[in-house]
Amino acid sequence: MRVLVTGGAGFIGSTYVRSLLTGRLTDAVPDEVVILDSFTYAGNRANLAPVADDPRLRVVAGDIADVGAVEEVMAGTDTVVHFAAESHVDRSIAGSAEFVRTNVVGTHCLLAAALAAGVRRFVHVSTDEVYGSVEHGAWPETHPLGPNSPYAASKAAADLIARSYFVTHRLPVLVTRCSNNYGPYQHPEKFVPMAVCTLLGGGTVPLYGDGRHVREWLYVDDHCRGIQLVAERGRPGEIYNIGGGTALTNRDLLARLLMATGAGWDRVRYVPDRKAHDRRYALDTGKIRRLGYRPTVGMEDGLVRTLDWYATHRQWWEPLRAGTSVGQPG
C-alpha cells in the first residue's frame, strides 16, 4: 500500500508520518509513504529526522497547487492524507491570498488528481474553526459552517470542495475536523510552544484581549490516532470531529504553563484582541467515538511531555523564533 501525506514535514503531518512508519498507528504499516511538502517556514526536514533513513519513506519538495507535480506524485497512490495548509490565523488576517491559493486551490488540485489516479481513500484534515464560535453546547458535524477568519473560511471552502468530489464523482473522501493541537515539533508561532519557548527564554508572553477565549485541546498523538481510525474505518462522504475533551480559557492554559515553568504573572503582557476573535469552540465527538476513538493523553500529562520536549530541544526551536508573529490559539 502506498500512502501520500501532504504537508508531511509540518507539525501534525510529521507526527503522523513518524507514528505510521514506526507502527504506532496501525498494524497495516504501508509499503511506501510519500511526503509532498513545499517546505515553507512551517515545513521542517528536522521533523522527519527520526525516520529519515527509513527505506519506505520518500520526500518530495513540491506545491500542492502545482498540477504537474501533484499528478506525478499521485500516480500509484492508494490513500491520501491531506494535512498541507496555511494555518496561522494572524497571518491570514494580515494577508489571505496565500491561504486561498494553498487551502482552496491546492485542495482542489489534489482532489482532481486523486480522482484521475483512482485513489481508494482521501482523508482531508480540517479544523473546528470552520464552525465559527459557539456560545453553548458543542458542534456536531451537521452544524452549519460559519467561519470568521480568512483562514477558517479557506478551510471551510476546501471542506465543501472535498464533499463535492464525493457527491459528484464518488471519490471516497473523508473529512476530519480537529480541536487545537499541541505537542512536540509544533512551530513556535503557535500559542503553546510560543508561550513555552518565551518562558524558557526569559521573555514575556503576549495574551490577546481578556484571555477568556475558550479552546478545546488535543494532544497531537491522539489526533493522529483519530485520523488513522477514520482512514481505516470511517465511511466515505462523512465528516468526523476529533477533540481532546479538555476545554480551557487561554488564560487558564497560560496559568498552567506559568506554574509548570515556575514563572509568575509578571511574565504576561496583555495585547489588543485579534479581529473577529471567536469566543468559544467546542466539538461533539460522539460520531468518532462510535468508531472506537478515545483520547489517551490527558492535558496534564500532555503539557508535561510538551514542556520536557521543548526544554531539551532548544537547538530545534531557537532558530525558528526569529521572525515569528504573536502566537495565539486559533
N, C-alpha and C positions, 0 to 999 in steps of 0.2 A: 504494500500500500504506500502511496506517495501523498504526503501532506504538504500543502503550500501555506505558509504562515506569512501574511503581510504585516509589516511593522514588527518583525520578529527580533529586532535589535533594541526595541524600546522597553520600557519598564514591564508592562504586563506581558507583551509578546515574548520577551526573552525569558521571563519566568515560566511561561507556558512551554517554550521550546526546551529549556533545561529540564523541566519536570517530565515532559513527554519522552525525551531521549533516555532519561535515567530510569524510566519505568514507574515513576511515582503517580502517574495519572491513569494508566491503563495497562492491562496485561498484553493488549494487542499493540505493541510498540511498532510503529511504521518502519518499513524498509528504507524509506528516504524522507527526510524533512528538508524542504527548500524554503529559505527565507528570502522574501523580496522586501527590501528596505531602502529608502532614499538617503538614509544617514544624514538627516538634518541634525540640528542641535540635540534633539531628543533621542536619536538613534546612536548607539554606542557599541562598538565591537567588543569593548571590555566586558559588556554584559553577557557575552557569549563565551568568555574565556573558559569556564568550567567544561564546556562541551566542544570547544573549537576543534579538537583533534578527532572528534567522532567521525568515522568514515561515512556515516549515514547523513551527515549534515552538509548542505550546500548553501552558501550565502551569495545572493545576487544583489548587487547595488543597482537599484532602478526605481523609477517613479510609477506609482500605481495609475497615474493619469496618462502614461505613455503607452498607447495602444500596442505598438510593436513589441515593446519589452514585456508587456503583460501577456500577450498572446504566446510569445515564445516560452515564458516560464510556466504558463498554464498547461501546456501540452503534456498529456500523460498524468495529470493530477486527479486523484480520487476525491480528496477532501480539501476545501479551502477554509482556513480560519483567519478571518479578516479583522486584524487589530489596527492597521495603519490609519492614522488620523491626526489632524491638528486638533489638540485637545485643551489648550490653555485658555480659559475664559477671558482673562485680562488681555491676552494677545488678540483675541477675536474682536474685542471692543475697540482696540487701537486700530485694527485693520482686518477686515473679514474676507478679503478676496482670496487669500490662500486657503482659508477654511472651506470656502465654496468649491474651489478647484480640487483640493485633495479629498474632502469628505463626500462631496456630491459627485463631481465629475469622475474622480478616481474610483469610487464605489461602482458607478455605472460601467466604467471600463472593465472592472473585474467581473461584474455580473455578465456582461456581454461575452467576454472571453470564456467564462466558465460554462455558459450555455453552449457555445460553439464546441468546446472541448468535451462535453458530456460529463461534467463533474457530478459526482454522486451526492455530495453534501457541501453546502456553502453556509458556514456559520458567520453571521455578521454581528460583530461585537459593538454594542451601542451603550447608552448611558441613561440613568434615571432623569437626567436634566431635560430630556425631550418632553417630559410631562409638565414641566413648569413647577410652580410652588403649590403645595397643598397645606391648607390650614389645619385640617383634622383628618384622622384616619390614614389610610395608605393606598397608594395607587395599585389597582390591578392592571393586568396587561391590556385590558379593554378600555382603560381611561383615555379620553380624548387627549391628543397631543397639544401642548401649549407652551412651546419653547420661548424663552425670554431673552436669551443672549444669541448673538450671531453664531457662536459655537454650537449651542443646543439646537438652533434652527437648522444648521447644516447637517447635524446628525439626524434630526427628525426627517429631513428630506431624504437622506440616504436610507433610513429605515423604510420609508414609503416606496422608494425605488426598488429596494430589495424585495419588499412584499409584492410589488407589481410583477417582478420576474417569476415569482411562484404562481401568482394568479393567472398571468397571461401565458407564460411559457412552461409552467410546471417545473421550473428549476427548483430542486429541493433545498430551498433557503430556510434557515432558522435564524431568528433574531434573539440576542440576549441583551438585557438592559441591567447594568450593574449600579450599585451604590458606590460611594467614594472608596477607592482603593488606597492602601498604604502597605509599606514593607520595604525590604532591601532593593537596591538598584533603582529607586524612584528618583527622577531628576529633581534637583533642589529648588526648582521653581514652584513645586507643589507644596501645599501647606505643611504636612507633617515633616518631610525632610528639610524644608526651608526653616521651620522652627527649630528642629533638632540641630541642624548644622549651624544656625545662627547662635544658639545657646552654647554649643560646643566651642564655637569660635569667639565667644565673649561679647557678642553683639546684642542688640535689642530687636525683639520680634514685632513686626507690624501686625495689627489686628484691625480688620475692617469694621467700621460702624460701632455698634454697641456689643458686638461679639455674640449676639444671641441667635444667630442663624443656625438652624439645626440641620445636621447631616447624619446619614447612617454610614457606618464604617465597616469595611470588608477587607480582611487580610488577603493579600494578593494570591497566596497559595489556594485559599478557599475559592476565590473567583475562578482560577484556572481549573479547579476540580469541577466547578459548576459548568464551565464551558465544555469540558470533555464529556460530562454527563449528557448535556444537550446534543453534542455532536454524535454520540453513540446511541442515545435512547430517545431523543426529542423527536417530535412529529414535524415533518416539513410543513412550512407555512405558518408555524406557530411562533409566538413570542414568549420568552421566559425571563422574568425578573430574577436577578441574583443579588441578594442582600446579605449583610453580615449580622443583622439583628441588634446592633448597638447604635443607638441614636444619642448624639451629644451636641450641645451647642459648641460653636467654635471656641468660646471662652472656657467651657468645661474641658474640652480636649486640651487646650493650651495649659490649663491648670495641671492636668496630669503630666504633661511634658515638663513643666516647671518643677514639679515635685520630683520627677524621676531624675532630673539633672541637677537638683539641689539649688535651683535658681528661684528668685523672688519676682514679684510683680513689677519691681523697678526695671526689669529686663523686658517689659512690654510697652509698646507705644501704640496708641490708638490713631488710626488714619481714616480719612474720609471714606465713606462707604462706596462700594462699587455701584456703577449704574445698573438699574434694574436687577438688583441683587435678590435672588429668590430666598424667601424666608425659611422655608422648611421643605425637605424631601423625605419621603417615606415610601418603601416598597412593600407591596403584598407579595410574599414569596410562596404562597400556597401551591402554586402550579408546579414549580420546580421541586418543591418538597415531595410532591406526589411521585416524582421520578426517583426519589430516594436521597435528595440533596439535604445535607445539614452542614452549616459552618462548623469547623472543628477548632479554630483558633480564636479564643476569646480576646477581647480588647486588651486586657491587662497583659496577657502573655504576648500578644502580637506587638504591643508597644515596646515591651522589653526586648524582644527579638530585633525589632527595628532599631532601637537605640543602640543596642550592642553592635549591630552591623555597621552603623554609621560611625560609631566611636572607634571601630577597628579598621575602617576602610577610608581613612582621610585621603589617601592617595587617589581614590576613585572620585570623591565629590569635590575636593578643594579646587581642582582645575575647572570644574563646571560652574563654580559660584560666580565667576566674573561674568558680568553682563546679564544675569538673570533678573527678571522683573519680580515685583512683590508677589509672593505666592499665597493664595487663599483657596479654601475649598470651593469647588465648583458649585 
